[in-house]
Amino acid sequence: MVALVAVPLVAFVVAHLVLVGSLARARWWEALLGLAIAPLAVYWAWQRGMRRRVYVWALAIAAYALGLAIVGR
C-alpha cells in the first residue's frame, strides 16, 4: 500500500526538478520561483513549449492523488 503513494510522489518530485532544471537554462529566477511555487514552474514550462514535461508532471501528481485516495479509504 505504501508503494501506491511513494512511487508517484517520487515521480512527481523528479518531474518537478526536471521542469525547474529546464527553466534554469533560460532564467534562473524563474527556476527559483518555480521551485518554491510549483504551479509557476508548470505555467512557464508550458509557455516555453515543454508540453511533454508538463504532461508527465500532471500525470505524476494525479497518480499521487489517486494513491492517496485509495490508501485513505
PQR file of N, CA, C, O and H, with PARSE charges and radii, in Angstrom:
ATOM      1  N   MET A   1       0.807  -1.200   0.000 -0.4000 1.5000
ATOM      2  CA  MET A   1       0.000   0.000   0.000 -0.0000 2.0000
ATOM      3  C   MET A   1       0.854   1.269   0.000  0.5500 1.7000
ATOM      4  O   MET A   1       0.471   2.282  -0.584 -0.5500 1.4000
ATOM      5  N   VAL A   2       1.991   1.205   0.647 -0.4000 1.5000
ATOM      6  CA  VAL A   2       2.862   2.375   0.701 -0.0000 2.0000
ATOM      7  C   VAL A   2       3.367   2.735  -0.694  0.5500 1.7000
ATOM      8  O   VAL A   2       3.577   3.908  -1.001 -0.5500 1.4000
ATOM      9  H   VAL A   2       2.302   0.382   1.121  0.4000 1.0000
ATOM     10  N   ALA A   3       3.559   1.729  -1.529 -0.4000 1.5000
ATOM     11  CA  ALA A   3       4.056   1.977  -2.882 -0.0000 2.0000
ATOM     12  C   ALA A   3       3.058   2.776  -3.715  0.5500 1.7000
ATOM     13  O   ALA A   3       3.450   3.478  -4.646 -0.5500 1.4000
ATOM     14  H   ALA A   3       3.388   0.776  -1.280  0.4000 1.0000
ATOM     15  N   LEU A   4       1.761   2.674  -3.384 -0.4000 1.5000
ATOM     16  CA  LEU A   4       0.752   3.443  -4.114 -0.0000 2.0000
ATOM     17  C   LEU A   4       0.927   4.943  -3.920  0.5500 1.7000
ATOM     18  O   LEU A   4       0.467   5.738  -4.739 -0.5500 1.4000
ATOM     19  H   LEU A   4       1.442   2.104  -2.627  0.4000 1.0000
ATOM     20  N   VAL A   5       1.585   5.320  -2.851 -0.4000 1.5000
ATOM     21  CA  VAL A   5       1.816   6.729  -2.572 -0.0000 2.0000
ATOM     22  C   VAL A   5       3.265   7.107  -2.851  0.5500 1.7000
ATOM     23  O   VAL A   5       3.535   8.171  -3.410 -0.5500 1.4000
ATOM     24  H   VAL A   5       1.959   4.673  -2.186  0.4000 1.0000
ATOM     25  N   ALA A   6       4.190   6.248  -2.467 -0.4000 1.5000
ATOM     26  CA  ALA A   6       5.614   6.576  -2.558 -0.0000 2.0000
ATOM     27  C   ALA A   6       6.113   6.693  -4.003  0.5500 1.7000
ATOM     28  O   ALA A   6       6.835   7.634  -4.333 -0.5500 1.4000
ATOM     29  H   ALA A   6       3.970   5.384  -2.014  0.4000 1.0000
ATOM     30  N   VAL A   7       5.741   5.767  -4.843 -0.4000 1.5000
ATOM     31  CA  VAL A   7       6.233   5.776  -6.225 -0.0000 2.0000
ATOM     32  C   VAL A   7       5.740   7.008  -7.000  0.5500 1.7000
ATOM     33  O   VAL A   7       6.549   7.676  -7.645 -0.5500 1.4000
ATOM     34  H   VAL A   7       5.154   5.003  -4.575  0.4000 1.0000
ATOM     35  N   PRO A   8       4.455   7.324  -6.957 -0.5600 1.5000
ATOM     36  CA  PRO A   8       4.018   8.551  -7.643  0.2800 2.0000
ATOM     37  C   PRO A   8       4.608   9.819  -7.040  0.5500 1.7000
ATOM     38  O   PRO A   8       4.853  10.787  -7.760 -0.5500 1.4000
ATOM     39  N   LEU A   9       4.839   9.828  -5.735 -0.4000 1.5000
ATOM     40  CA  LEU A   9       5.452  11.002  -5.110 -0.0000 2.0000
ATOM     41  C   LEU A   9       6.877  11.206  -5.613  0.5500 1.7000
ATOM     42  O   LEU A   9       7.273  12.332  -5.913 -0.5500 1.4000
ATOM     43  H   LEU A   9       4.640   9.042  -5.150  0.4000 1.0000
ATOM     44  N   VAL A  10       7.635  10.145  -5.703 -0.4000 1.5000
ATOM     45  CA  VAL A  10       9.000  10.234  -6.242 -0.0000 2.0000
ATOM     46  C   VAL A  10       8.962  10.673  -7.701  0.5500 1.7000
ATOM     47  O   VAL A  10       9.774  11.496  -8.123 -0.5500 1.4000
ATOM     48  H   VAL A  10       7.313   9.231  -5.459  0.4000 1.0000
ATOM     49  N   ALA A  11       8.029  10.134  -8.468 -0.4000 1.5000
ATOM     50  CA  ALA A  11       7.893  10.539  -9.872 -0.0000 2.0000
ATOM     51  C   ALA A  11       7.547  12.014  -9.984  0.5500 1.7000
ATOM     52  O   ALA A  11       8.057  12.705 -10.866 -0.5500 1.4000
ATOM     53  H   ALA A  11       7.369   9.466  -8.126  0.4000 1.0000
ATOM     54  N   PHE A  12       6.692  12.500  -9.106 -0.4000 1.5000
ATOM     55  CA  PHE A  12       6.330  13.911  -9.113 -0.0000 2.0000
ATOM     56  C   PHE A  12       7.525  14.792  -8.771  0.5500 1.7000
ATOM     57  O   PHE A  12       7.767  15.799  -9.437 -0.5500 1.4000
ATOM     58  H   PHE A  12       6.278  11.938  -8.389  0.4000 1.0000
ATOM     59  N   VAL A  13       8.263  14.423  -7.751 -0.4000 1.5000
ATOM     60  CA  VAL A  13       9.432  15.219  -7.358 -0.0000 2.0000
ATOM     61  C   VAL A  13      10.458  15.253  -8.482  0.5500 1.7000
ATOM     62  O   VAL A  13      11.023  16.308  -8.773 -0.5500 1.4000
ATOM     63  H   VAL A  13       8.067  13.605  -7.211  0.4000 1.0000
ATOM     64  N   VAL A  14      10.700  14.128  -9.107 -0.4000 1.5000
ATOM     65  CA  VAL A  14      11.651  14.083 -10.231 -0.0000 2.0000
ATOM     66  C   VAL A  14      11.141  14.926 -11.392  0.5500 1.7000
ATOM     67  O   VAL A  14      11.912  15.683 -11.983 -0.5500 1.4000
ATOM     68  H   VAL A  14      10.241  13.272  -8.871  0.4000 1.0000
ATOM     69  N   ALA A  15       9.872  14.812 -11.730 -0.4000 1.5000
ATOM     70  CA  ALA A  15       9.308  15.598 -12.831 -0.0000 2.0000
ATOM     71  C   ALA A  15       9.391  17.090 -12.531  0.5500 1.7000
ATOM     72  O   ALA A  15       9.675  17.893 -13.419 -0.5500 1.4000
ATOM     73  H   ALA A  15       9.246  14.197 -11.251  0.4000 1.0000
ATOM     74  N   HIS A  16       9.143  17.454 -11.283 -0.4000 1.5000
ATOM     75  CA  HIS A  16       9.218  18.871 -10.917 -0.0000 2.0000
ATOM     76  C   HIS A  16      10.658  19.379 -11.000  0.5500 1.7000
ATOM     77  O   HIS A  16      10.896  20.488 -11.478 -0.5500 1.4000
ATOM     78  H   HIS A  16       8.913  16.802 -10.561  0.4000 1.0000
ATOM     79  N   LEU A  17      11.603  18.588 -10.545 -0.4000 1.5000
ATOM     80  CA  LEU A  17      13.007  19.002 -10.625 -0.0000 2.0000
ATOM     81  C   LEU A  17      13.483  19.105 -12.072  0.5500 1.7000
ATOM     82  O   LEU A  17      14.299  19.970 -12.392 -0.5500 1.4000
ATOM     83  H   LEU A  17      11.410  17.687 -10.156  0.4000 1.0000
ATOM     84  N   VAL A  18      12.990  18.242 -12.940 -0.4000 1.5000
ATOM     85  CA  VAL A  18      13.327  18.340 -14.362 -0.0000 2.0000
ATOM     86  C   VAL A  18      12.766  19.638 -14.945  0.5500 1.7000
ATOM     87  O   VAL A  18      13.448  20.324 -15.706 -0.5500 1.4000
ATOM     88  H   VAL A  18      12.327  17.540 -12.680  0.4000 1.0000
ATOM     89  N   LEU A  19      11.532  19.971 -14.591 -0.4000 1.5000
ATOM     90  CA  LEU A  19      10.949  21.233 -15.061 -0.0000 2.0000
ATOM     91  C   LEU A  19      11.770  22.427 -14.581  0.5500 1.7000
ATOM     92  O   LEU A  19      12.091  23.325 -15.360 -0.5500 1.4000
ATOM     93  H   LEU A  19      10.978  19.413 -13.973  0.4000 1.0000
ATOM     94  N   VAL A  20      12.101  22.427 -13.312 -0.4000 1.5000
ATOM     95  CA  VAL A  20      12.877  23.539 -12.748 -0.0000 2.0000
ATOM     96  C   VAL A  20      14.254  23.613 -13.392  0.5500 1.7000
ATOM     97  O   VAL A  20      14.740  24.702 -13.697 -0.5500 1.4000
ATOM     98  H   VAL A  20      11.840  21.697 -12.680  0.4000 1.0000
ATOM     99  N   GLY A  21      14.878  22.474 -13.597 -0.4000 1.5000
ATOM    100  CA  GLY A  21      16.181  22.462 -14.262 -0.0000 2.0000
ATOM    101  C   GLY A  21      16.113  22.970 -15.687  0.5500 1.7000
ATOM    102  O   GLY A  21      17.023  23.658 -16.151 -0.5500 1.4000
ATOM    103  H   GLY A  21      14.483  21.589 -13.349  0.4000 1.0000
ATOM    104  N   SER A  22      15.050  22.637 -16.375 -0.4000 1.5000
ATOM    105  CA  SER A  22      14.871  23.132 -17.742 -0.0000 2.0000
ATOM    106  C   SER A  22      14.640  24.638 -17.761  0.5500 1.7000
ATOM    107  O   SER A  22      15.125  25.340 -18.647 -0.5500 1.4000
ATOM    108  H   SER A  22      14.311  22.078 -15.998  0.4000 1.0000
ATOM    109  N   LEU A  23      13.895  25.122 -16.776 -0.4000 1.5000
ATOM    110  CA  LEU A  23      13.665  26.566 -16.689 -0.0000 2.0000
ATOM    111  C   LEU A  23      14.940  27.321 -16.335  0.5500 1.7000
ATOM    112  O   LEU A  23      15.123  28.463 -16.754 -0.5500 1.4000
ATOM    113  H   LEU A  23      13.500  24.551 -16.056  0.4000 1.0000
ATOM    114  N   ALA A  24      15.816  26.692 -15.570 -0.4000 1.5000
ATOM    115  CA  ALA A  24      17.051  27.349 -15.132 -0.0000 2.0000
ATOM    116  C   ALA A  24      17.974  27.653 -16.301  0.5500 1.7000
ATOM    117  O   ALA A  24      18.821  28.542 -16.202 -0.5500 1.4000
ATOM    118  H   ALA A  24      15.667  25.764 -15.229  0.4000 1.0000
ATOM    119  N   ARG A  25      17.829  26.947 -17.381 -0.4000 1.5000
ATOM    120  CA  ARG A  25      18.671  27.218 -18.553 -0.0000 2.0000
ATOM    121  C   ARG A  25      18.409  28.599 -19.130  0.5500 1.7000
ATOM    122  O   ARG A  25      19.318  29.236 -19.662 -0.5500 1.4000
ATOM    123  H   ARG A  25      17.142  26.226 -17.461  0.4000 1.0000
ATOM    124  N   ALA A  26      17.177  29.060 -19.028 -0.4000 1.5000
ATOM    125  CA  ALA A  26      16.817  30.352 -19.602 -0.0000 2.0000
ATOM    126  C   ALA A  26      16.904  31.477 -18.566  0.5500 1.7000
ATOM    127  O   ALA A  26      17.604  32.468 -18.771 -0.5500 1.4000
ATOM    128  H   ALA A  26      16.439  28.543 -18.596  0.4000 1.0000
ATOM    129  N   ARG A  27      16.197  31.312 -17.473 -0.4000 1.5000
ATOM    130  CA  ARG A  27      16.147  32.355 -16.441 -0.0000 2.0000
ATOM    131  C   ARG A  27      16.229  31.703 -15.069  0.5500 1.7000
ATOM    132  O   ARG A  27      15.348  30.929 -14.696 -0.5500 1.4000
ATOM    133  H   ARG A  27      15.629  30.506 -17.307  0.4000 1.0000
ATOM    134  N   TRP A  28      17.258  32.001 -14.332 -0.4000 1.5000
ATOM    135  CA  TRP A  28      17.464  31.381 -13.026 -0.0000 2.0000
ATOM    136  C   TRP A  28      16.383  31.787 -12.026  0.5500 1.7000
ATOM    137  O   TRP A  28      16.012  30.996 -11.158 -0.5500 1.4000
ATOM    138  H   TRP A  28      17.975  32.629 -14.635  0.4000 1.0000
ATOM    139  N   TRP A  29      15.876  33.013 -12.143 -0.4000 1.5000
ATOM    140  CA  TRP A  29      14.886  33.473 -11.173 -0.0000 2.0000
ATOM    141  C   TRP A  29      13.546  32.759 -11.358  0.5500 1.7000
ATOM    142  O   TRP A  29      12.815  32.551 -10.389 -0.5500 1.4000
ATOM    143  H   TRP A  29      16.177  33.655 -12.847  0.4000 1.0000
ATOM    144  N   GLU A  30      13.223  32.385 -12.594 -0.4000 1.5000
ATOM    145  CA  GLU A  30      12.007  31.612 -12.820 -0.0000 2.0000
ATOM    146  C   GLU A  30      12.149  30.218 -12.217  0.5500 1.7000
ATOM    147  O   GLU A  30      11.198  29.673 -11.658 -0.5500 1.4000
ATOM    148  H   GLU A  30      13.817  32.554 -13.381  0.4000 1.0000
ATOM    149  N   ALA A  31      13.336  29.654 -12.334 -0.4000 1.5000
ATOM    150  CA  ALA A  31      13.578  28.340 -11.748 -0.0000 2.0000
ATOM    151  C   ALA A  31      13.472  28.397 -10.232  0.5500 1.7000
ATOM    152  O   ALA A  31      12.911  27.494  -9.612 -0.5500 1.4000
ATOM    153  H   ALA A  31      14.109  30.097 -12.788  0.4000 1.0000
ATOM    154  N   LEU A  32      14.003  29.446  -9.638 -0.4000 1.5000
ATOM    155  CA  LEU A  32      13.940  29.590  -8.187 -0.0000 2.0000
ATOM    156  C   LEU A  32      12.495  29.747  -7.710  0.5500 1.7000
ATOM    157  O   LEU A  32      12.082  29.107  -6.744 -0.5500 1.4000
ATOM    158  H   LEU A  32      14.458  30.180 -10.142  0.4000 1.0000
ATOM    159  N   LEU A  33      11.742  30.591  -8.383 -0.4000 1.5000
ATOM    160  CA  LEU A  33      10.323  30.746  -8.023 -0.0000 2.0000
ATOM    161  C   LEU A  33       9.528  29.469  -8.312  0.5500 1.7000
ATOM    162  O   LEU A  33       8.650  29.087  -7.539 -0.5500 1.4000
ATOM    163  H   LEU A  33      12.078  31.112  -9.168  0.4000 1.0000
ATOM    164  N   GLY A  34       9.845  28.822  -9.423 -0.4000 1.5000
ATOM    165  CA  GLY A  34       9.160  27.583  -9.777 -0.0000 2.0000
ATOM    166  C   GLY A  34       9.446  26.455  -8.807  0.5500 1.7000
ATOM    167  O   GLY A  34       8.625  25.554  -8.630 -0.5500 1.4000
ATOM    168  H   GLY A  34      10.558  29.132 -10.051  0.4000 1.0000
ATOM    169  N   LEU A  35      10.612  26.505  -8.180 -0.4000 1.5000
ATOM    170  CA  LEU A  35      10.938  25.501  -7.173 -0.0000 2.0000
ATOM    171  C   LEU A  35      10.086  25.701  -5.926  0.5500 1.7000
ATOM    172  O   LEU A  35       9.664  24.734  -5.292 -0.5500 1.4000
ATOM    173  H   LEU A  35      11.279  27.236  -8.323  0.4000 1.0000
ATOM    174  N   ALA A  36       9.837  26.955  -5.582 -0.4000 1.5000
ATOM    175  CA  ALA A  36       9.051  27.258  -4.388 -0.0000 2.0000
ATOM    176  C   ALA A  36       7.549  27.175  -4.642  0.5500 1.7000
ATOM    177  O   ALA A  36       6.798  26.735  -3.771 -0.5500 1.4000
ATOM    178  H   ALA A  36      10.180  27.740  -6.097  0.4000 1.0000
ATOM    179  N   ILE A  37       7.112  27.589  -5.811 -0.4000 1.5000
ATOM    180  CA  ILE A  37       5.687  27.622  -6.146 -0.0000 2.0000
ATOM    181  C   ILE A  37       5.492  26.756  -7.395  0.5500 1.7000
ATOM    182  O   ILE A  37       5.680  27.213  -8.522 -0.5500 1.4000
ATOM    183  H   ILE A  37       7.722  27.946  -6.518  0.4000 1.0000
ATOM    184  N   ALA A  38       5.113  25.508  -7.169 -0.4000 1.5000
ATOM    185  CA  ALA A  38       5.062  24.513  -8.242 -0.0000 2.0000
ATOM    186  C   ALA A  38       4.237  24.924  -9.467  0.5500 1.7000
ATOM    187  O   ALA A  38       4.689  24.700 -10.590 -0.5500 1.4000
ATOM    188  H   ALA A  38       4.960  25.136  -6.254  0.4000 1.0000
ATOM    189  N   PRO A  39       3.047  25.514  -9.300 -0.5600 1.5000
ATOM    190  CA  PRO A  39       2.269  25.859 -10.492  0.2800 2.0000
ATOM    191  C   PRO A  39       2.957  26.870 -11.410  0.5500 1.7000
ATOM    192  O   PRO A  39       2.695  26.890 -12.613 -0.5500 1.4000
ATOM    193  N   LEU A  40       3.825  27.700 -10.859 -0.4000 1.5000
ATOM    194  CA  LEU A  40       4.553  28.642 -11.719 -0.0000 2.0000
ATOM    195  C   LEU A  40       5.514  27.915 -12.649  0.5500 1.7000
ATOM    196  O   LEU A  40       5.654  28.287 -13.814 -0.5500 1.4000
ATOM    197  H   LEU A  40       4.038  27.684  -9.882  0.4000 1.0000
ATOM    198  N   ALA A  41       6.168  26.891 -12.145 -0.4000 1.5000
ATOM    199  CA  ALA A  41       7.083  26.110 -12.986 -0.0000 2.0000
ATOM    200  C   ALA A  41       6.319  25.468 -14.140  0.5500 1.7000
ATOM    201  O   ALA A  41       6.789  25.453 -15.278 -0.5500 1.4000
ATOM    202  H   ALA A  41       6.053  26.589 -11.198  0.4000 1.0000
ATOM    203  N   VAL A  42       5.154  24.945 -13.836 -0.4000 1.5000
ATOM    204  CA  VAL A  42       4.341  24.298 -14.871 -0.0000 2.0000
ATOM    205  C   VAL A  42       3.882  25.326 -15.904  0.5500 1.7000
ATOM    206  O   VAL A  42       3.941  25.077 -17.108 -0.5500 1.4000
ATOM    207  H   VAL A  42       4.773  24.956 -12.912  0.4000 1.0000
ATOM    208  N   TYR A  43       3.434  26.462 -15.431 -0.4000 1.5000
ATOM    209  CA  TYR A  43       2.967  27.515 -16.337 -0.0000 2.0000
ATOM    210  C   TYR A  43       4.083  27.979 -17.265  0.5500 1.7000
ATOM    211  O   TYR A  43       3.894  28.058 -18.479 -0.5500 1.4000
ATOM    212  H   TYR A  43       3.386  26.665 -14.453  0.4000 1.0000
ATOM    213  N   TRP A  44       5.237  28.284 -16.698 -0.4000 1.5000
ATOM    214  CA  TRP A  44       6.348  28.765 -17.524 -0.0000 2.0000
ATOM    215  C   TRP A  44       6.874  27.687 -18.465  0.5500 1.7000
ATOM    216  O   TRP A  44       7.277  27.982 -19.590 -0.5500 1.4000
ATOM    217  H   TRP A  44       5.390  28.220 -15.712  0.4000 1.0000
ATOM    218  N   ALA A  45       6.870  26.443 -18.005 -0.4000 1.5000
ATOM    219  CA  ALA A  45       7.298  25.352 -18.884 -0.0000 2.0000
ATOM    220  C   ALA A  45       6.330  25.201 -20.058  0.5500 1.7000
ATOM    221  O   ALA A  45       6.752  24.972 -21.191 -0.5500 1.4000
ATOM    222  H   ALA A  45       6.543  26.203 -17.091  0.4000 1.0000
ATOM    223  N   TRP A  46       5.048  25.328 -19.784 -0.4000 1.5000
ATOM    224  CA  TRP A  46       4.047  25.245 -20.854 -0.0000 2.0000
ATOM    225  C   TRP A  46       4.254  26.383 -21.856  0.5500 1.7000
ATOM    226  O   TRP A  46       4.188  26.164 -23.066 -0.5500 1.4000
ATOM    227  H   TRP A  46       4.705  25.514 -18.863  0.4000 1.0000
ATOM    228  N   GLN A  47       4.501  27.577 -21.364 -0.4000 1.5000
ATOM    229  CA  GLN A  47       4.726  28.736 -22.224 -0.0000 2.0000
ATOM    230  C   GLN A  47       5.969  28.562 -23.094  0.5500 1.7000
ATOM    231  O   GLN A  47       6.028  29.094 -24.203 -0.5500 1.4000
ATOM    232  H   GLN A  47       4.555  27.755 -20.382  0.4000 1.0000
ATOM    233  N   ARG A  48       6.944  27.833 -22.607 -0.4000 1.5000
ATOM    234  CA  ARG A  48       8.187  27.613 -23.357 -0.0000 2.0000
ATOM    235  C   ARG A  48       8.112  26.392 -24.268  0.5500 1.7000
ATOM    236  O   ARG A  48       9.094  26.048 -24.927 -0.5500 1.4000
ATOM    237  H   ARG A  48       6.896  27.401 -21.706  0.4000 1.0000
ATOM    238  N   GLY A  49       6.958  25.739 -24.310 -0.4000 1.5000
ATOM    239  CA  GLY A  49       6.781  24.614 -25.232 -0.0000 2.0000
ATOM    240  C   GLY A  49       7.228  23.271 -24.685  0.5500 1.7000
ATOM    241  O   GLY A  49       7.421  22.330 -25.456 -0.5500 1.4000
ATOM    242  H   GLY A  49       6.160  26.018 -23.775  0.4000 1.0000
ATOM    243  N   MET A  50       7.396  23.158 -23.386 -0.4000 1.5000
ATOM    244  CA  MET A  50       7.802  21.886 -22.773 -0.0000 2.0000
ATOM    245  C   MET A  50       6.560  21.067 -22.431  0.5500 1.7000
ATOM    246  O   MET A  50       6.346  20.702 -21.275 -0.5500 1.4000
ATOM    247  H   MET A  50       7.239  23.921 -22.760  0.4000 1.0000
ATOM    248  N   ARG A  51       5.767  20.791 -23.417 -0.4000 1.5000
ATOM    249  CA  ARG A  51       4.465  20.154 -23.214 -0.0000 2.0000
ATOM    250  C   ARG A  51       4.587  18.753 -22.608  0.5500 1.7000
ATOM    251  O   ARG A  51       3.849  18.412 -21.683 -0.5500 1.4000
ATOM    252  H   ARG A  51       5.940  21.087 -24.356  0.4000 1.0000
ATOM    253  N   ARG A  52       5.507  17.947 -23.120 -0.4000 1.5000
ATOM    254  CA  ARG A  52       5.637  16.574 -22.613 -0.0000 2.0000
ATOM    255  C   ARG A  52       6.027  16.568 -21.145  0.5500 1.7000
ATOM    256  O   ARG A  52       5.518  15.764 -20.364 -0.5500 1.4000
ATOM    257  H   ARG A  52       6.106  18.224 -23.871  0.4000 1.0000
ATOM    258  N   ARG A  53       6.921  17.455 -20.775 -0.4000 1.5000
ATOM    259  CA  ARG A  53       7.338  17.518 -19.374 -0.0000 2.0000
ATOM    260  C   ARG A  53       6.175  17.938 -18.479  0.5500 1.7000
ATOM    261  O   ARG A  53       6.025  17.439 -17.364 -0.5500 1.4000
ATOM    262  H   ARG A  53       7.335  18.108 -21.409  0.4000 1.0000
ATOM    263  N   VAL A  54       5.371  18.843 -18.971 -0.4000 1.5000
ATOM    264  CA  VAL A  54       4.199  19.271 -18.191 -0.0000 2.0000
ATOM    265  C   VAL A  54       3.203  18.121 -18.069  0.5500 1.7000
ATOM    266  O   VAL A  54       2.612  17.929 -17.007 -0.5500 1.4000
ATOM    267  H   VAL A  54       5.493  19.249 -19.877  0.4000 1.0000
ATOM    268  N   TYR A  55       3.011  17.355 -19.141 -0.4000 1.5000
ATOM    269  CA  TYR A  55       2.104  16.214 -19.075 -0.0000 2.0000
ATOM    270  C   TYR A  55       2.605  15.163 -18.080  0.5500 1.7000
ATOM    271  O   TYR A  55       1.814  14.588 -17.333 -0.5500 1.4000
ATOM    272  H   TYR A  55       3.492  17.512 -20.004  0.4000 1.0000
ATOM    273  N   VAL A  56       3.898  14.917 -18.071 -0.4000 1.5000
ATOM    274  CA  VAL A  56       4.463  13.958 -17.116 -0.0000 2.0000
ATOM    275  C   VAL A  56       4.262  14.462 -15.686  0.5500 1.7000
ATOM    276  O   VAL A  56       3.915  13.687 -14.794 -0.5500 1.4000
ATOM    277  H   VAL A  56       4.541  15.385 -18.678  0.4000 1.0000
ATOM    278  N   TRP A  57       4.478  15.753 -15.472 -0.4000 1.5000
ATOM    279  CA  TRP A  57       4.277  16.361 -14.155 -0.0000 2.0000
ATOM    280  C   TRP A  57       2.824  16.180 -13.709  0.5500 1.7000
ATOM    281  O   TRP A  57       2.559  15.771 -12.578 -0.5500 1.4000
ATOM    282  H   TRP A  57       4.760  16.382 -16.196  0.4000 1.0000
ATOM    283  N   ALA A  58       1.894  16.489 -14.605 -0.4000 1.5000
ATOM    284  CA  ALA A  58       0.465  16.384 -14.279 -0.0000 2.0000
ATOM    285  C   ALA A  58       0.054  14.936 -14.027  0.5500 1.7000
ATOM    286  O   ALA A  58      -0.727  14.663 -13.115 -0.5500 1.4000
ATOM    287  H   ALA A  58       2.110  16.822 -15.523  0.4000 1.0000
ATOM    288  N   LEU A  59       0.569  14.020 -14.819 -0.4000 1.5000
ATOM    289  CA  LEU A  59       0.259  12.599 -14.625 -0.0000 2.0000
ATOM    290  C   LEU A  59       0.796  12.118 -13.278  0.5500 1.7000
ATOM    291  O   LEU A  59       0.129  11.354 -12.580 -0.5500 1.4000
ATOM    292  H   LEU A  59       1.204  14.242 -15.560  0.4000 1.0000
ATOM    293  N   ALA A  60       1.987  12.557 -12.914 -0.4000 1.5000
ATOM    294  CA  ALA A  60       2.573  12.142 -11.640 -0.0000 2.0000
ATOM    295  C   ALA A  60       1.767  12.671 -10.460  0.5500 1.7000
ATOM    296  O   ALA A  60       1.531  11.939  -9.499 -0.5500 1.4000
ATOM    297  H   ALA A  60       2.529  13.178 -13.481  0.4000 1.0000
ATOM    298  N   ILE A  61       1.344  13.920 -10.518 -0.4000 1.5000
ATOM    299  CA  ILE A  61       0.568  14.478  -9.397 -0.0000 2.0000
ATOM    300  C   ILE A  61      -0.819  13.832  -9.335  0.5500 1.7000
ATOM    301  O   ILE A  61      -1.362  13.639  -8.248 -0.5500 1.4000
ATOM    302  H   ILE A  61       1.535  14.515 -11.299  0.4000 1.0000
ATOM    303  N   ALA A  62      -1.387  13.501 -10.480 -0.4000 1.5000
ATOM    304  CA  ALA A  62      -2.682  12.817 -10.493 -0.0000 2.0000
ATOM    305  C   ALA A  62      -2.551  11.404  -9.923  0.5500 1.7000
ATOM    306  O   ALA A  62      -3.421  10.959  -9.175 -0.5500 1.4000
ATOM    307  H   ALA A  62      -0.945  13.658 -11.363  0.4000 1.0000
ATOM    308  N   ALA A  63      -1.482  10.700 -10.266 -0.4000 1.5000
ATOM    309  CA  ALA A  63      -1.254   9.353  -9.723 -0.0000 2.0000
ATOM    310  C   ALA A  63      -1.036   9.414  -8.217  0.5500 1.7000
ATOM    311  O   ALA A  63      -1.499   8.541  -7.483 -0.5500 1.4000
ATOM    312  H   ALA A  63      -0.775  11.061 -10.873  0.4000 1.0000
ATOM    313  N   TYR A  64      -0.336  10.437  -7.760 -0.4000 1.5000
ATOM    314  CA  TYR A  64      -0.125  10.609  -6.320 -0.0000 2.0000
ATOM    315  C   TYR A  64      -1.459  10.853  -5.604  0.5500 1.7000
ATOM    316  O   TYR A  64      -1.722  10.262  -4.557 -0.5500 1.4000
ATOM    317  H   TYR A  64       0.040  11.146  -8.356  0.4000 1.0000
ATOM    318  N   ALA A  65      -2.290  11.716  -6.167 -0.4000 1.5000
ATOM    319  CA  ALA A  65      -3.599  11.991  -5.559 -0.0000 2.0000
ATOM    320  C   ALA A  65      -4.471  10.738  -5.552  0.5500 1.7000
ATOM    321  O   ALA A  65      -5.171  10.468  -4.576 -0.5500 1.4000
ATOM    322  H   ALA A  65      -2.076  12.197  -7.018  0.4000 1.0000
ATOM    323  N   LEU A  66      -4.425   9.985  -6.629 -0.4000 1.5000
ATOM    324  CA  LEU A  66      -5.194   8.729  -6.681 -0.0000 2.0000
ATOM    325  C   LEU A  66      -4.682   7.743  -5.638  0.5500 1.7000
ATOM    326  O   LEU A  66      -5.475   7.085  -4.965 -0.5500 1.4000
ATOM    327  H   LEU A  66      -3.857  10.204  -7.421  0.4000 1.0000
ATOM    328  N   GLY A  67      -3.372   7.637  -5.499 -0.4000 1.5000
ATOM    329  CA  GLY A  67      -2.796   6.763  -4.480 -0.0000 2.0000
ATOM    330  C   GLY A  67      -3.221   7.164  -3.080  0.5500 1.7000
ATOM    331  O   GLY A  67      -3.533   6.309  -2.251 -0.5500 1.4000
ATOM    332  H   GLY A  67      -2.727   8.172  -6.045  0.4000 1.0000
ATOM    333  N   LEU A  68      -3.235   8.473  -2.813 -0.4000 1.5000
ATOM    334  CA  LEU A  68      -3.690   8.942  -1.505 -0.0000 2.0000
ATOM    335  C   LEU A  68      -5.161   8.606  -1.272  0.5500 1.7000
ATOM    336  O   LEU A  68      -5.552   8.233  -0.166 -0.5500 1.4000
ATOM    337  H   LEU A  68      -2.982   9.168  -3.487  0.4000 1.0000
ATOM    338  N   ALA A  69      -5.967   8.738  -2.313 -0.4000 1.5000
ATOM    339  CA  ALA A  69      -7.390   8.425  -2.190 -0.0000 2.0000
ATOM    340  C   ALA A  69      -7.615   6.945  -1.916  0.5500 1.7000
ATOM    341  O   ALA A  69      -8.479   6.580  -1.119 -0.5500 1.4000
ATOM    342  H   ALA A  69      -5.649   9.041  -3.212  0.4000 1.0000
ATOM    343  N   ILE A  70      -6.849   6.107  -2.566 -0.4000 1.5000
ATOM    344  CA  ILE A  70      -7.012   4.650  -2.371 -0.0000 2.0000
ATOM    345  C   ILE A  70      -6.538   4.238  -0.982  0.5500 1.7000
ATOM    346  O   ILE A  70      -7.206   3.459  -0.302 -0.5500 1.4000
ATOM    347  H   ILE A  70      -6.146   6.403  -3.213  0.4000 1.0000
ATOM    348  N   VAL A  71      -5.398   4.752  -0.566 -0.4000 1.5000
ATOM    349  CA  VAL A  71      -4.858   4.392   0.749 -0.0000 2.0000
ATOM    350  C   VAL A  71      -5.731   4.951   1.864  0.5500 1.7000
ATOM    351  O   VAL A  71      -5.868   4.333   2.920 -0.5500 1.4000
ATOM    352  H   VAL A  71      -4.856   5.384  -1.118  0.4000 1.0000
ATOM    353  N   GLY A  72      -6.316   6.110   1.632 -0.4000 1.5000
ATOM    354  CA  GLY A  72      -7.135   6.734   2.659 -0.0000 2.0000
ATOM    355  C   GLY A  72      -8.496   6.096   2.868  0.5500 1.7000
ATOM    356  O   GLY A  72      -9.188   6.426   3.831 -0.5500 1.4000
ATOM    357  H   GLY A  72      -6.205   6.612   0.775  0.4000 1.0000
ATOM    358  N   ARG A  73      -8.887   5.203   2.002 -0.4000 1.5000
ATOM    359  CA  ARG A  73     -10.214   4.565   2.121 -0.0000 2.0000
ATOM    360  C   ARG A  73     -10.296   3.691   3.295  0.5500 1.7000
ATOM    361  O   ARG A  73     -11.337   3.082   3.539 -0.5500 1.4000
ATOM    362  H   ARG A  73      -8.325   4.935   1.219  0.4000 1.0000
TER
END
